[in-house]
Amino acid sequence: AQSVAQPEDQVNVAEGNPLTVKCTYSVSGNPYLFWYVQYPNRGLQFLLKYITGDNLVKGSYGFEAEFNKSQTSFHLKKPSALVSDSALYFCAVRDENYGQNFVFGPGTRLSVLP
Amino acid sequence: DGGITQSPKYLFRKEGQNVTLSCEQNLNHDAMYWYRQDPGQGLRLIYYSQIVNDFQKGDIAEGYSVSREKKESFPLTVTSAQKNPTAFYLCASSSRDRLFFGSGTQLSVL
């Protein structure tokens, strides 16, 4: 079975500092990994994905994520946080052996303090 | 949220009433999904459909029903059997590589 863990419910960071939101996953086959962001009372917006290739993936709004197969992790990063980055972030995985079934982590609330 | 339209944005249900949430997509995707989101929690899969006239239960299907008569439409009915329906409901469709989400429907009980 596939699963996703986001070990931190909340991450606080000062504006201008680097941010990291952690994600680990478990799948039986090769993983397809995703990060989404949700603003209040809105749907989820796609940030980036890892399917294959380079372990460092660049996405929207200056975000990037690093795929680490040995640690089964896919942490989201940004070099310099903005107050407008404050939102709920979800990591998701799709196992190539389970068709189109996407599994989401519980979400991490990011607060960027001015 | 381009390509996925959910309506209404807010919906209120009376006791014993069935209500239907609409989801339409113009992305020509075969697969469509319904998720439930409770405050402070992640997304839980209610139902998904890989193709027209076929759908499968997700993790929390009890008290819900769906249909998939057309490729572009995947309505969700919250039945009176769902005793705790207050939540934010998200519809999505997928290409091979990612999910596309609608803007959601907030369902509350009167």
Chai-1 contact restraints between the chains, C-beta under 6 A:
chainA,res_idxA,chainB,res_idxB,connection_type,confidence,min_distance_angstrom,max_distance_angstrom,comment,restraint_id
A,R42,B,S103,contact,1.0,0.0,6.0,A-B,restraint_1
A,G43,B,D1,contact,1.0,0.0,6.0,A-B,restraint_2
A,G43,B,L90,contact,1.0,0.0,6.0,A-B,restraint_3
A,G43,B,F101,contact,1.0,0.0,6.0,A-B,restraint_4
A,G43,B,G102,contact,1.0,0.0,6.0,A-B,restraint_5
A,G43,B,S103,contact,1.0,0.0,6.0,A-B,restraint_6
A,G43,B,G104,contact,1.0,0.0,6.0,A-B,restraint_7
A,L44,B,F101,contact,1.0,0.0,6.0,A-B,restraint_8
A,F46,B,R98,contact,1.0,0.0,6.0,A-B,restraint_9
A,K49,B,R98,contact,1.0,0.0,6.0,A-B,restraint_10
A,Q100,B,A31,contact,1.0,0.0,6.0,A-B,restraint_11
A,Q100,B,S94,contact,1.0,0.0,6.0,A-B,restraint_12
A,F102,B,L99,contact,1.0,0.0,6.0,A-B,restraint_13
A,F104,B,G42,contact,1.0,0.0,6.0,A-B,restraint_14
A,F104,B,L43,contact,1.0,0.0,6.0,A-B,restraint_15
A,P106,B,G42,contact,1.0,0.0,6.0,A-B,restraint_16
A,G107,B,G42,contact,1.0,0.0,6.0,A-B,restraint_17
